[in-house]
Amino acid sequence: MTDNNLAVVVLAAGQGTRMRSRTPKVLHRIGGRSLLQHVLDTAGTLDPDRLLVVVRHERDMIADAVQDVAPDAIVVDQDEIPGTGRAVQIALDSLVDFGGDILILSADVPLLDAVTLAELVAGHRAAEDAATLLSAVVDDPTGYGRIVRAGDGTVTRIVEQRDASDDERAIAEINAGVYVFRSEPLRREIVAITSDNAQGELYLTDVVGLFRAAGMPVGASIAPDPAAALGINDRVQLSAAAAELNARTVRRWQLEGVTIQDPATTWIDVTATLAPDVTVLPNTHILRATAIAEGAIVGPDTSLVDCEVGEDATVTRTDATLSVIGARATVGPFAYLRPGTYLGARGKIGTFVETKNARIGEGSKAPHLSYLGDVEVGVGANVGAGTIVANYDGVEKHRTQVGDHVRTGAHNVFVAPVRIGDGAYTGAGTVVRKDVPPGALALTAASQRNVEGWVERNRPGTAAAQAAEKAPNGSQEEDG
């Protein structure tokens, strides 16, 4: 149910210069989602009455991303005055009629879970504090704001890394950038913050000191999982967060009954789904909306992006995107499935086969060294080794249709658009330029002509010539 006394404000206005990227920091991705989407998804599970996102740098890109994943969120534009404190001041202007608690989240802290946030809000309300912040105790606090406590353990202030003394920099408890405020005292005190600091910004953290000076209680809750509370400021921290999220994801699927042989080399996006008794072999990436059914074996050395893998299918050393692999089908090794590939039940796409916009029917096989693009293959067909579908005439792509129970010879070329009827055969080396009727045999091979004695005459003294001369019934001159 909607918590009518809770509003969530997500801060996504920072420039993120330490990422050194054309992409806004909060749109960098881990686990298949942007940092911003992770935070918005978690915020959504709290069912707040209001959800606001404050934007500034790369405003349109971030606003579009918000609309895509949280269409009910309110996008608030920060002005040119920098700092998290200013962002919250602007957000409060959109909450003039709201009198409940305000949860402040940072869009670059993607690993916080809904349970931790719900407990933070509940603890804040139970203690009746004016503000409650989330902290974490870490081995290396470099780059993060430090939590300064009084002798009785209460929070007195938060000091940023650049403004901290040597003693304060030695503090291991850091600010996670997550706060719960009672709205009325926040409105009163936030107007008094100043930019008198090393960065010349309006820090939200300065509100804590103002609350204390006014005699209002400020609480702090240490996150049970320090890694979840860490923000991302550069590519090093981005990689660390991605690895942490992946380790959690892999472990979750293992506990759900998935065999993951080598967790260290297996990457699974949080958006993917795996059924019990799936086996994932080393060096495998299961990405985006990929879904793998019960009993399937995937890997090693496989990448699946937005794919469906059916029950008891086997996918080995394969790169596949936007493809469907049917139950008990086999793919690979060294197969390349491009978007639009559909392989029916018990079908096969084999070694060094590339497919694109191809529908291969139940029980049909393309075992070796082929390219099947813009093609439909019926049921029970066999595509010979080295077959190429020539689907592009230099201007447009055309489709080829191969019927049920067709048998095509090795080294065929199907020049689209062309149709090979049900039950037809094609001979080795055939170039099919026109339709083949059902049950017909298509041939384009010329009669074989042997020029006897050619090697001895044209390559005298070579190992081949010597072998030919020694062979029984050695080369003879061709008649005529």
VOPAGU-2260 file (C-alpha; in pm, 1 decimal, decimal comma):
REM VOPAGU-2260
SITE   aa  ch    i         X         Y         Z
SITE  MET   A    0       0,0       0,0       0,0
SITE  THR   A    1     110,4     355,8     -65,9
SITE  ASP   A    2     285,7     519,5     229,7
SITE  ASN   A    3     109,8     856,7     231,1
SITE  ASN   A    4     358,7     991,8     483,9
SITE  LEU   A    5     667,3     920,0     272,9
SITE  ALA   A    6     818,8    1112,0     -15,8
SITE  VAL   A    7    1137,8     999,3    -187,1
SITE  VAL   A    8    1379,5    1244,2    -348,3
SITE  VAL   A    9    1652,0    1098,1    -571,6
SITE  LEU   A   10    1951,4    1324,2    -631,3
SITE  ALA   A   11    2073,2    1285,9    -991,0
SITE  ALA   A   12    2201,9    1635,9   -1067,4
SITE  GLY   A   13    2575,4    1583,9   -1016,8
SITE  GLN   A   14    2820,1    1613,3   -1305,4
SITE  GLY   A   15    3025,0    1303,4   -1218,8
SITE  THR   A   16    3349,6    1442,1   -1358,8
SITE  ARG   A   17    3559,2    1163,0   -1207,6
SITE  MET   A   18    3393,5     911,4   -1439,7
SITE  ARG   A   19    3561,2    1092,0   -1732,9
SITE  SER   A   20    3276,4     989,8   -1958,9
SITE  ARG   A   21    3037,6    1134,3   -2215,0
SITE  THR   A   22    2768,9     926,3   -2046,2
SITE  PRO   A   23    2622,5    1081,2   -1729,6
SITE  LYS   A   24    2747,5     895,5   -1425,2
SITE  VAL   A   25    2404,8     781,5   -1312,6
SITE  LEU   A   26    2335,0     626,6   -1654,1
SITE  HIS   A   27    2634,2     393,6   -1639,8
SITE  ARG   A   28    2513,6      36,9   -1607,9
SITE  ILE   A   29    2579,3    -253,6   -1375,7
SITE  GLY   A   30    2387,0    -578,3   -1370,0
SITE  GLY   A   31    2183,4    -482,1   -1676,0
SITE  ARG   A   32    2042,6    -155,8   -1537,1
SITE  SER   A   33    2167,3     198,6   -1500,3
SITE  LEU   A   34    2268,5     318,3   -1155,8
SITE  LEU   A   35    1965,8     546,5   -1164,2
SITE  GLN   A   36    1728,1     263,4   -1250,4
SITE  HIS   A   37    1857,3      51,1    -962,1
SITE  VAL   A   38    1778,7     335,5    -721,5
SITE  LEU   A   39    1438,8     412,5    -875,8
SITE  ASP   A   40    1338,2      46,3    -871,4
SITE  THR   A   41    1429,4      20,1    -503,9
SITE  ALA   A   42    1249,6     343,4    -421,9
SITE  GLY   A   43     940,9     216,2    -600,2
SITE  THR   A   44     920,4     -89,3    -374,5
SITE  LEU   A   45     866,3     145,5     -77,7
SITE  ASP   A   46     541,2     270,5    -238,9
SITE  PRO   A   47     601,2     637,3    -153,7
SITE  ASP   A   48     331,7     897,6    -193,6
SITE  ARG   A   49     569,2    1106,9    -406,8
SITE  LEU   A   50     882,5    1020,5    -604,1
SITE  LEU   A   51    1099,4    1309,6    -723,1
SITE  VAL   A   52    1422,8    1307,4    -922,6
SITE  VAL   A   53    1642,2    1617,6    -920,9
SITE  VAL   A   54    1838,9    1669,5   -1243,8
SITE  ARG   A   55    2082,4    1924,3   -1381,2
SITE  HIS   A   56    2383,4    1806,9   -1584,9
SITE  GLU   A   57    2278,4    1626,2   -1906,7
SITE  ARG   A   58    1925,5    1707,1   -1798,5
SITE  ASP   A   59    1739,4    1571,3   -2104,1
SITE  MET   A   60    1921,1    1237,6   -2112,4
SITE  ILE   A   61    1852,4    1172,3   -1746,9
SITE  ALA   A   62    1493,4    1294,7   -1762,4
SITE  ASP   A   63    1427,2    1058,5   -2054,5
SITE  ALA   A   64    1576,5     771,9   -1855,8
SITE  VAL   A   65    1351,1     854,3   -1561,1
SITE  GLN   A   66    1045,4     859,3   -1786,5
SITE  ASP   A   67    1136,8     518,4   -1928,4
SITE  VAL   A   68    1163,9     338,5   -1594,6
SITE  ALA   A   69     949,7     547,3   -1356,4
SITE  PRO   A   70     689,4     737,4   -1559,4
SITE  ASP   A   71     507,6     855,6   -1245,7
SITE  ALA   A   72     817,7    1022,4   -1102,1
SITE  ILE   A   73     836,0    1402,7   -1094,4
SITE  VAL   A   74    1148,4    1545,9   -1258,7
SITE  VAL   A   75    1274,7    1858,7   -1080,2
SITE  ASP   A   76    1532,5    2089,6   -1238,5
SITE  GLN   A   77    1812,6    2220,5   -1019,9
SITE  ASP   A   78    1937,6    2569,7   -1104,4
SITE  GLU   A   79    2299,0    2676,3   -1146,9
SITE  ILE   A   80    2365,6    2688,0    -772,0
SITE  PRO   A   81    2564,2    2367,0    -704,2
SITE  GLY   A   82    2535,9    2116,6    -423,6
SITE  THR   A   83    2313,7    1852,2    -272,6
SITE  GLY   A   84    2168,6    2105,3     -33,4
SITE  ARG   A   85    2048,2    2317,9    -321,5
SITE  ALA   A   86    1900,8    2010,1    -491,5
SITE  VAL   A   87    1690,0    1937,4    -183,5
SITE  GLN   A   88    1588,1    2302,4    -153,9
SITE  ILE   A   89    1454,6    2285,1    -510,3
SITE  ALA   A   90    1280,2    1952,2    -442,2
SITE  LEU   A   91    1106,5    2098,9    -138,5
SITE  ASP   A   92     948,5    2359,5    -364,1
SITE  SER   A   93     763,3    2070,8    -529,7
SITE  LEU   A   94     655,1    1931,2    -192,6
SITE  VAL   A   95     491,8    2239,4     -44,2
SITE  ASP   A   96     174,9    2048,7      39,8
SITE  PHE   A   97     355,0    1747,0     187,9
SITE  GLY   A   98     403,5    1713,0     564,8
SITE  GLY   A   99     541,9    1362,5     607,4
SITE  ASP   A  100     891,0    1212,8     607,8
SITE  ILE   A  101    1130,5    1276,5     320,0
SITE  LEU   A  102    1375,7    1003,8     222,2
SITE  ILE   A  103    1675,7    1137,8      30,3
SITE  LEU   A  104    1858,4     890,6    -195,0
SITE  SER   A  105    2160,9     935,4    -419,9
SITE  ALA   A  106    2136,5     804,2    -774,1
SITE  ASP   A  107    2496,5     681,0    -753,3
SITE  VAL   A  108    2432,2     442,3    -460,5
SITE  PRO   A  109    2275,8     152,1    -651,7
SITE  LEU   A  110    2317,9    -147,3    -420,7
SITE  LEU   A  111    2093,6     -45,2    -133,4
SITE  ASP   A  112    1804,3    -284,9     -92,0
SITE  ALA   A  113    1446,0    -205,2      -0,8
SITE  VAL   A  114    1470,1    -388,2     332,7
SITE  THR   A  115    1755,9    -166,1     452,9
SITE  LEU   A  116    1568,9     148,3     348,3
SITE  ALA   A  117    1241,6      34,5     504,1
SITE  GLU   A  118    1420,8     -37,0     831,6
SITE  LEU   A  119    1588,6     304,3     814,5
SITE  VAL   A  120    1251,1     477,4     778,3
SITE  ALA   A  121    1092,9     264,6    1052,3
SITE  GLY   A  122    1379,1     335,1    1292,2
SITE  HIS   A  123    1358,6     706,0    1220,2
SITE  ARG   A  124     987,9     710,8    1300,8
SITE  ALA   A  125    1025,3     498,7    1613,2
SITE  ALA   A  126    1298,0     725,5    1752,7
SITE  GLU   A  127    1108,5    1039,8    1656,0
SITE  ASP   A  128    1433,1    1195,5    1536,4
SITE  ALA   A  129    1438,2    1510,5    1325,0
SITE  ALA   A  130    1675,4    1333,9    1090,7
SITE  THR   A  131    1823,2     987,4    1054,6
SITE  LEU   A  132    2110,2     909,7     824,3
SITE  LEU   A  133    2253,3     586,9     691,3
SITE  SER   A  134    2621,8     524,8     749,5
SITE  ALA   A  135    2869,0     246,5     683,7
SITE  VAL   A  136    3194,9     136,3     842,9
SITE  VAL   A  137    3452,6      62,7     573,8
SITE  ASP   A  138    3818,8     -30,6     553,0
SITE  ASP   A  139    3902,7     254,5     315,6
SITE  PRO   A  140    3688,7     566,6     365,9
SITE  THR   A  141    3882,8     775,7     112,6
SITE  GLY   A  142    3659,2    1006,5     -86,8
SITE  TYR   A  143    3354,8     978,7     136,8
SITE  GLY   A  144    3211,2    1217,2     397,4
SITE  ARG   A  145    3288,4    1114,2     757,8
SITE  ILE   A  146    3038,1    1076,3    1040,2
SITE  VAL   A  147    3149,5    1272,7    1345,1
SITE  ARG   A  148    2994,1    1155,9    1672,6
SITE  ALA   A  149    2992,7    1298,6    2022,0
SITE  GLY   A  150    3120,7    1106,8    2322,1
SITE  ASP   A  151    2774,6     961,7    2383,1
SITE  GLY   A  152    2760,6     826,4    2028,5
SITE  THR   A  153    2516,6    1080,0    1889,8
SITE  VAL   A  154    2584,1    1235,2    1549,9
SITE  THR   A  155    2715,5    1589,9    1564,8
SITE  ARG   A  156    2799,0    1655,9    1201,2
SITE  ILE   A  157    2914,3    1518,0     869,1
SITE  VAL   A  158    3239,3    1645,0     723,1
SITE  GLU   A  159    3332,8    1604,4     357,4
SITE  GLN   A  160    3670,6    1460,0     261,3
SITE  ARG   A  161    3807,8    1792,2     132,8
SITE  ASP   A  162    3703,2    1977,4     446,8
SITE  ALA   A  163    3811,0    1713,1     700,1
SITE  SER   A  164    4105,3    1741,9     937,2
SITE  ASP   A  165    4362,0    1462,7     960,4
SITE  ASP   A  166    4184,7    1318,0    1265,0
SITE  GLU   A  167    3850,2    1331,8    1089,5
SITE  ARG   A  168    3990,8    1162,4     779,0
SITE  ALA   A  169    4094,6     871,7    1000,8
SITE  ILE   A  170    3729,0     802,7    1086,6
SITE  ALA   A  171    3611,3     478,7     925,1
SITE  GLU   A  172    3238,2     551,9     946,0
SITE  ILE   A  173    3121,2     719,1     627,6
SITE  ASN   A  174    2808,2     893,0     510,2
SITE  ALA   A  175    2612,2     681,7     261,4
SITE  GLY   A  176    2427,6     983,4     123,0
SITE  VAL   A  177    2091,3     849,6     240,0
SITE  TYR   A  178    1878,8    1046,2     485,8
SITE  VAL   A  179    1530,0    1057,0     633,0
SITE  PHE   A  180    1407,7    1400,0     743,4
SITE  ARG   A  181    1092,0    1520,3     906,0
SITE  SER   A  182     973,8    1769,5     650,2
SITE  GLU   A  183     893,4    2068,1     872,0
SITE  PRO   A  184    1230,1    2103,8    1049,9
SITE  LEU   A  185    1405,2    2036,7     718,3
SITE  ARG   A  186    1221,0    2329,1     557,6
SITE  ARG   A  187    1315,6    2559,0     846,0
SITE  GLU   A  188    1684,0    2475,3     865,9
SITE  ILE   A  189    1789,5    2409,7     507,5
SITE  VAL   A  190    1755,9    2776,5     415,6
SITE  ALA   A  191    2044,5    2855,3     652,4
SITE  ILE   A  192    2312,8    2640,4     486,4
SITE  THR   A  193    2598,2    2827,1     315,5
SITE  SER   A  194    2864,6    2755,8      54,2
SITE  ASP   A  195    3151,1    2827,9     293,9
SITE  ASN   A  196    3349,5    2512,2     213,2
SITE  ALA   A  197    3627,6    2389,0     -14,2
SITE  GLN   A  198    3390,7    2315,2    -301,0
SITE  GLY   A  199    3182,3    2631,2    -272,6
SITE  GLU   A  200    2864,8    2421,7    -272,4
SITE  LEU   A  201    2551,9    2402,1     -60,5
SITE  TYR   A  202    2597,1    2073,6     124,7
SITE  LEU   A  203    2292,2    1886,4     248,2
SITE  THR   A  204    2516,0    1740,8     516,9
SITE  ASP   A  205    2539,1    2084,0     683,8
SITE  VAL   A  206    2173,5    2046,8     785,8
SITE  VAL   A  207    2281,9    1787,5    1041,8
SITE  GLY   A  208    2490,6    2045,9    1227,8
SITE  LEU   A  209    2206,5    2296,9    1213,7
SITE  PHE   A  210    1967,0    2041,7    1359,8
SITE  ARG   A  211    2207,9    1971,2    1643,7
SITE  ALA   A  212    2261,0    2341,2    1710,1
SITE  ALA   A  213    1883,6    2380,4    1737,0
SITE  GLY   A  214    1867,2    2096,2    1987,8
SITE  MET   A  215    1693,8    1851,8    1754,1
SITE  PRO   A  216    1793,3    1482,5    1768,0
SITE  VAL   A  217    1982,2    1328,9    1476,9
SITE  GLY   A  218    2013,7     952,9    1453,0
SITE  ALA   A  219    2236,5     729,2    1244,9
SITE  SER   A  220    2188,3     370,2    1136,9
SITE  ILE   A  221    2491,4     169,0    1031,9
SITE  ALA   A  222    2416,4     -34,3     719,0
SITE  PRO   A  223    2445,4    -408,6     783,6
SITE  ASP   A  224    2620,8    -450,3     448,9
SITE  PRO   A  225    2884,9    -178,3     400,3
SITE  ALA   A  226    2926,0    -257,2      31,2
SITE  ALA   A  227    2560,7    -175,5     -32,3
SITE  ALA   A  228    2601,2     174,9     104,9
SITE  LEU   A  229    2897,0     277,7    -108,0
SITE  GLY   A  230    2852,2     541,7    -373,5
SITE  ILE   A  231    3012,8     536,8    -717,1
SITE  ASN   A  232    3237,9     823,3    -819,8
SITE  ASP   A  233    3478,7     670,8   -1072,9
SITE  ARG   A  234    3529,9     367,7   -1294,3
SITE  VAL   A  235    3715,1     177,8   -1023,1
SITE  GLN   A  236    3418,4     203,1    -789,6
SITE  LEU   A  237    3183,4     123,4   -1078,4
SITE  SER   A  238    3365,3    -205,4   -1140,2
SITE  ALA   A  239    3369,4    -288,4    -770,7
SITE  ALA   A  240    2993,5    -229,8    -746,3
SITE  ALA   A  241    2931,7    -438,9   -1057,3
SITE  ALA   A  242    3134,0    -726,4    -913,1
SITE  GLU   A  243    2951,2    -704,6    -579,7
SITE  LEU   A  244    2611,6    -700,4    -747,5
SITE  ASN   A  245    2705,5    -991,4    -970,4
SITE  ALA   A  246    2827,9   -1197,4    -676,2
SITE  ARG   A  247    2493,1   -1142,2    -503,9
SITE  THR   A  248    2302,6   -1233,1    -820,2
SITE  VAL   A  249    2501,8   -1550,9    -879,7
SITE  ARG   A  250    2457,1   -1658,4    -518,6
SITE  ARG   A  251    2082,7   -1595,5    -535,1
SITE  TRP   A  252    2046,2   -1822,4    -838,5
SITE  GLN   A  253    2262,6   -2090,8    -680,3
SITE  LEU   A  254    2027,0   -2094,4    -382,5
SITE  GLU   A  255    1736,5   -2123,4    -629,1
SITE  GLY   A  256    1879,6   -2448,2    -768,1
SITE  VAL   A  257    2104,8   -2332,7   -1052,0
SITE  THR   A  258    2445,7   -2495,9   -1092,2
SITE  ILE   A  259    2707,3   -2228,6   -1159,8
SITE  GLN   A  260    3037,2   -2402,9   -1204,3
SITE  ASP   A  261    3263,7   -2099,6   -1179,5
SITE  PRO   A  262    3099,8   -1796,7   -1014,1
SITE  ALA   A  263    3412,0   -1586,0   -1066,2
SITE  THR   A  264    3375,6   -1594,4   -1447,6
SITE  THR   A  265    2995,7   -1598,7   -1470,6
SITE  TRP   A  266    2806,4   -1272,4   -1515,3
SITE  ILE   A  267    2428,4   -1262,2   -1478,8
SITE  ASP   A  268    2224,1    -944,5   -1508,3
SITE  VAL   A  269    1959,0    -884,1   -1244,8
SITE  THR   A  270    1704,3    -874,7   -1527,3
SITE  ALA   A  271    1774,5   -1233,7   -1638,2
SITE  THR   A  272    1582,7   -1538,1   -1512,0
SITE  LEU   A  273    1701,6   -1895,6   -1467,1
SITE  ALA   A  274    1499,1   -2203,5   -1376,8
SITE  PRO   A  275    1607,0   -2478,6   -1134,6
SITE  ASP   A  276    1850,4   -2736,8   -1268,8
SITE  VAL   A  277    2001,1   -2499,6   -1522,9
SITE  THR   A  278    2376,7   -2550,3   -1552,1
SITE  VAL   A  279    2601,4   -2253,6   -1629,6
SITE  LEU   A  280    2959,0   -2334,2   -1730,6
SITE  PRO   A  281    3261,2   -2099,1   -1700,0
SITE  ASN   A  282    3305,6   -1771,2   -1886,2
SITE  THR   A  283    2936,0   -1725,3   -1956,2
SITE  HIS   A  284    2741,3   -1397,2   -1966,8
SITE  ILE   A  285    2362,5   -1408,6   -1926,0
SITE  LEU   A  286    2247,6   -1057,8   -1999,1
SITE  ARG   A  287    1944,5    -831,6   -2002,2
SITE  ALA   A  288    1609,4   -1014,7   -2031,7
SITE  THR   A  289    1752,2   -1358,6   -2109,4
SITE  ALA   A  290    1538,6   -1644,6   -1974,0
SITE  ILE   A  291    1672,9   -1999,9   -1941,9
SITE  ALA   A  292    1437,4   -2291,6   -1883,9
SITE  GLU   A  293    1482,5   -2595,1   -1661,8
SITE  GLY   A  294    1757,0   -2841,2   -1743,3
SITE  ALA   A  295    1935,0   -2625,9   -2003,0
SITE  ILE   A  296    2314,7   -2623,4   -2015,4
SITE  VAL   A  297    2478,0   -2294,8   -2115,4
SITE  GLY   A  298    2849,3   -2242,9   -2174,7
SITE  PRO   A  299    3134,5   -2242,6   -2152,4
SITE  ASP   A  300    3241,1   -1919,9   -2327,4
SITE  THR   A  301    2887,6   -1810,1   -2413,2
SITE  SER   A  302    2711,2   -1473,5   -2425,2
SITE  LEU   A  303    2332,1   -1452,5   -2434,2
SITE  VAL   A  304    2161,0   -1113,7   -2468,9
SITE  ASP   A  305    1780,1   -1098,2   -2452,8
SITE  CYS   A  306    1749,0   -1466,2   -2545,1
SITE  GLU   A  307    1509,5   -1747,0   -2457,0
SITE  VAL   A  308    1655,0   -2093,6   -2402,3
SITE  GLY   A  309    1415,2   -2386,6   -2380,6
SITE  GLU   A  310    1411,6   -2687,2   -2150,4
SITE  ASP   A  311    1710,1   -2922,9   -2177,0
SITE  ALA   A  312    1867,5   -2719,0   -2456,8
SITE  THR   A  313    2246,5   -2700,4   -2487,8
SITE  VAL   A  314    2425,7   -2380,9   -2589,1
SITE  THR   A  315    2803,5   -2407,5   -2618,9
SITE  ARG   A  316    3058,6   -2137,0   -2705,2
SITE  THR   A  317    2793,5   -1919,9   -2865,5
SITE  ASP   A  318    2722,7   -1550,3   -2907,6
SITE  ALA   A  319    2346,1   -1490,0   -2932,5
SITE  THR   A  320    2125,5   -1180,8   -2921,8
SITE  LEU   A  321    1745,4   -1154,1   -2936,2
SITE  SER   A  322    1713,4   -1519,5   -3026,4
SITE  VAL   A  323    1490,3   -1810,0   -2923,2
SITE  ILE   A  324    1635,1   -2157,8   -2876,2
SITE  GLY   A  325    1378,4   -2432,9   -2847,5
SITE  ALA   A  326    1353,8   -2721,0   -2603,1
SITE  ARG   A  327    1621,0   -2988,6   -2642,1
SITE  ALA   A  328    1785,7   -2791,8   -2922,3
SITE  THR   A  329    2164,0   -2767,2   -2953,9
SITE  VAL   A  330    2366,8   -2463,2   -3050,6
SITE  GLY   A  331    2741,1   -2435,1   -3109,6
SITE  PRO   A  332    3021,2   -2455,1   -3057,0
SITE  PHE   A  333    3126,5   -2126,4   -3219,0
SITE  ALA   A  334    2779,7   -2027,9   -3339,6
SITE  TYR   A  335    2665,3   -1668,5   -3391,5
SITE  LEU   A  336    2292,1   -1605,5   -3351,2
SITE  ARG   A  337    2194,0   -1255,4   -3451,6
SITE  PRO   A  338    1858,0   -1089,5   -3375,4
SITE  GLY   A  339    1549,4   -1260,4   -3507,1
SITE  THR   A  340    1682,3   -1615,7   -3489,1
SITE  TYR   A  341    1430,0   -1882,0   -3388,4
SITE  LEU   A  342    1542,8   -2243,2   -3352,1
SITE  GLY   A  343    1267,1   -2497,3   -3302,3
SITE  ALA   A  344    1258,8   -2786,5   -3059,3
SITE  ARG   A  345    1529,9   -3048,8   -3115,3
SITE  GLY   A  346    1686,0   -2831,3   -3383,8
SITE  LYS   A  347    2054,9   -2768,6   -3431,0
SITE  ILE   A  348    2268,4   -2469,1   -3519,7
SITE  GLY   A  349    2618,8   -2605,7   -3531,0
SITE  THR   A  350    2982,5   -2514,0   -3560,0
SITE  PHE   A  351    3066,3   -2182,1   -3726,8
SITE  VAL   A  352    2706,1   -2118,0   -3831,2
SITE  GLU   A  353    2574,2   -1761,0   -3840,8
SITE  THR   A  354    2203,1   -1686,9   -3843,6
SITE  LYS   A  355    2005,8   -1363,7   -3872,9
SITE  ASN   A  356    1629,1   -1315,8   -3892,7
SITE  ALA   A  357    1610,4   -1690,8   -3947,1
SITE  ARG   A  358    1334,3   -1929,2   -3842,4
SITE  ILE   A  359    1452,5   -2289,3   -3829,7
SITE  GLY   A  360    1179,9   -2542,8   -3771,3
SITE  GLU   A  361    1146,4   -2829,0   -3528,1
SITE  GLY   A  362    1409,4   -3095,8   -3574,8
SITE  SER   A  363    1587,0   -2906,1   -3852,7
SITE  LYS   A  364    1963,8   -2878,4   -3859,3
SITE  ALA   A  365    2233,5   -2649,1   -3993,4
SITE  PRO   A  366    2537,5   -2833,3   -3859,0
SITE  HIS   A  367    2842,4   -2670,2   -4019,2
SITE  LEU   A  368    2996,8   -2356,8   -4165,2
SITE  SER   A  369    2685,5   -2181,5   -4297,4
SITE  TYR   A  370    2521,1   -1840,7   -4314,9
SITE  LEU   A  371    2141,8   -1836,8   -4287,7
SITE  GLY   A  372    2001,5   -1486,4   -4313,0
SITE  ASP   A  373    1639,5   -1384,9   -4380,6
SITE  VAL   A  374    1536,3   -1747,2   -4422,3
SITE  GLU   A  375    1262,9   -1981,2   -4307,2
SITE  VAL   A  376    1346,9   -2350,9   -4280,6
SITE  GLY   A  377    1065,1   -2600,6   -4229,2
SITE  VAL   A  378    1059,5   -2902,4   -3999,9
SITE  GLY   A  379    1297,5   -3196,1   -4027,1
SITE  ALA   A  380    1525,5   -3031,9   -4284,6
SITE  ASN   A  381    1903,6   -3062,8   -4310,2
SITE  VAL   A  382    2112,6   -2775,8   -4444,1
SITE  GLY   A  383    2439,8   -2899,6   -4589,9
SITE  ALA   A  384    2782,1   -2778,4   -4480,8
SITE  GLY   A  385    2898,8   -2452,1   -4630,3
SITE  THR   A  386    2553,5   -2332,4   -4731,8
SITE  ILE   A  387    2512,9   -1959,9   -4789,2
SITE  VAL   A  388    2187,8   -1768,5   -4821,2
SITE  ALA   A  389    2262,2   -1475,1   -5052,2
SITE  ASN   A  390    1989,9   -1249,6   -4913,5
SITE  TYR   A  391    2114,3    -905,7   -5026,3
SITE  ASP   A  392    2103,3    -778,2   -5382,4
SITE  GLY   A  393    2296,6    -461,5   -5304,8
SITE  VAL   A  394    1980,6    -259,9   -5241,4
SITE  GLU   A  395    1731,0    -474,4   -5049,4
SITE  LYS   A  396    1719,7    -788,9   -4838,2
SITE  HIS   A  397    1507,3   -1080,5   -4964,1
SITE  ARG   A  398    1377,2   -1395,2   -4794,4
SITE  THR   A  399    1440,3   -1759,2   -4875,1
SITE  GLN   A  400    1202,4   -2043,2   -4789,1
SITE  VAL   A  401    1323,5   -2398,4   -4736,8
SITE  GLY   A  402    1042,4   -2651,1   -4697,6
SITE  ASP   A  403     986,4   -2946,3   -4468,5
SITE  HIS   A  404    1226,2   -3242,0   -4483,5
SITE  VAL   A  405    1449,6   -3077,4   -4743,0
SITE  ARG   A  406    1803,5   -3211,5   -4786,6
SITE  THR   A  407    2051,8   -2963,0   -4927,8
SITE  GLY   A  408    2398,3   -3058,3   -5043,5
SITE  ALA   A  409    2727,7   -2916,9   -4929,1
SITE  HIS   A  410    2847,1   -2580,7   -5057,0
SITE  ASN   A  411    2510,4   -2453,5   -5179,3
SITE  VAL   A  412    2416,8   -2091,9   -5245,9
SITE  PHE   A  413    2050,3   -1987,9   -5228,5
SITE  VAL   A  414    2007,0   -1662,3   -5420,3
SITE  ALA   A  415    1706,5   -1493,5   -5258,9
SITE  PRO   A  416    1418,6   -1466,0   -5312,9
SITE  VAL   A  417    1385,1   -1836,2   -5376,8
SITE  ARG   A  418    1175,6   -2125,5   -5248,4
SITE  ILE   A  419    1282,8   -2488,6   -5209,8
SITE  GLY   A  420     975,7   -2710,4   -5192,9
SITE  ASP   A  421     895,1   -2976,4   -4934,8
SITE  GLY   A  422    1099,9   -3292,9   -4962,8
SITE  ALA   A  423    1334,7   -3150,1   -5229,7
SITE  TYR   A  424    1706,7   -3225,5   -5255,8
SITE  THR   A  425    1989,0   -3010,0   -5388,3
SITE  GLY   A  426    2320,6   -3143,9   -5509,8
SITE  ALA   A  427    2662,7   -3045,7   -5379,6
SITE  GLY   A  428    2785,1   -2713,2   -5514,1
SITE  THR   A  429    2441,1   -2610,6   -5638,5
SITE  VAL   A  430    2357,6   -2243,8   -5688,3
SITE  VAL   A  431    1980,1   -2218,7   -5654,2
SITE  ARG   A  432    1853,0   -1917,8   -5849,3
SITE  LYS   A  433    1494,1   -2027,1   -5908,6
SITE  ASP   A  434    1230,9   -2215,1   -5713,9
SITE  VAL   A  435    1273,9   -2590,2   -5666,3
SITE  PRO   A  436     948,4   -2789,1   -5683,6
SITE  PRO   A  437     858,3   -3028,6   -5399,7
SITE  GLY   A  438    1038,9   -3359,8   -5430,9
SITE  ALA   A  439    1274,2   -3236,5   -5705,3
SITE  LEU   A  440    1652,6   -3261,8   -5721,7
SITE  ALA   A  441    1822,4   -2933,2   -5810,7
SITE  LEU   A  442    2163,0   -2948,7   -5976,5
SITE  THR   A  443    2388,2   -2688,4   -6137,6
SITE  ALA   A  444    2712,7   -2889,0   -6151,5
SITE  ALA   A  445    2894,2   -2917,4   -6486,4
SITE  SER   A  446    3029,4   -3254,1   -6601,5
SITE  GLN   A  447    3366,4   -3333,9   -6447,1
SITE  ARG   A  448    3664,2   -3326,7   -6684,7
SITE  ASN   A  449    4000,9   -3481,8   -6589,3
SITE  VAL   A  450    4314,8   -3346,9   -6762,2
SITE  GLU   A  451    4552,5   -3636,6   -6717,4
SITE  GLY   A  452    4925,3   -3574,0   -6686,8
SITE  TRP   A  453    4874,4   -3204,8   -6606,1
SITE  VAL   A  454    5089,2   -3210,1   -6290,0
SITE  GLU   A  455    5390,7   -3378,0   -6453,1
SITE  ARG   A  456    5379,5   -3130,9   -6741,9
SITE  ASN   A  457    5315,8   -2813,6   -6544,5
SITE  ARG   A  458    5481,4   -2888,9   -6206,7
SITE  PRO   A  459    5778,4   -3106,2   -6299,0
SITE  GLY   A  460    6008,9   -3201,7   -6015,7
SITE  THR   A  461    5759,4   -3121,9   -5742,4
SITE  ALA   A  462    5664,6   -3368,4   -5470,9
SITE  ALA   A  463    5320,3   -3391,6   -5629,6
SITE  ALA   A  464    5466,1   -3481,9   -5970,3
SITE  GLN   A  465    5694,0   -3743,0   -5818,4
SITE  ALA   A  466    5404,4   -3896,7   -5622,9
SITE  ALA   A  467    5191,3   -3910,8   -5938,6
SITE  GLU   A  468    5467,2   -4081,6   -6137,1
SITE  LYS   A  469    5509,6   -4348,4   -5866,4
SITE  ALA   A  470    5138,7   -4413,5   -5824,6
SITE  PRO   A  471    4990,7   -4735,1   -5971,1
SITE  ASN   A  472    4812,1   -4663,3   -6298,2
SITE  GLY   A  473    4994,7   -4331,4   -6314,1
SITE  SER   A  474    4880,3   -4034,6   -6512,8
SITE  GLN   A  475    4809,7   -4083,9   -6880,1
SITE  GLU   A  476    4750,4   -3830,6   -7152,6
SITE  GLU   A  477    4384,4   -3746,2   -7203,7
SITE  ASP   A  478    4246,9   -3884,5   -7528,7
SITE  GLY   A  479    4186,7   -3642,3   -7805,1
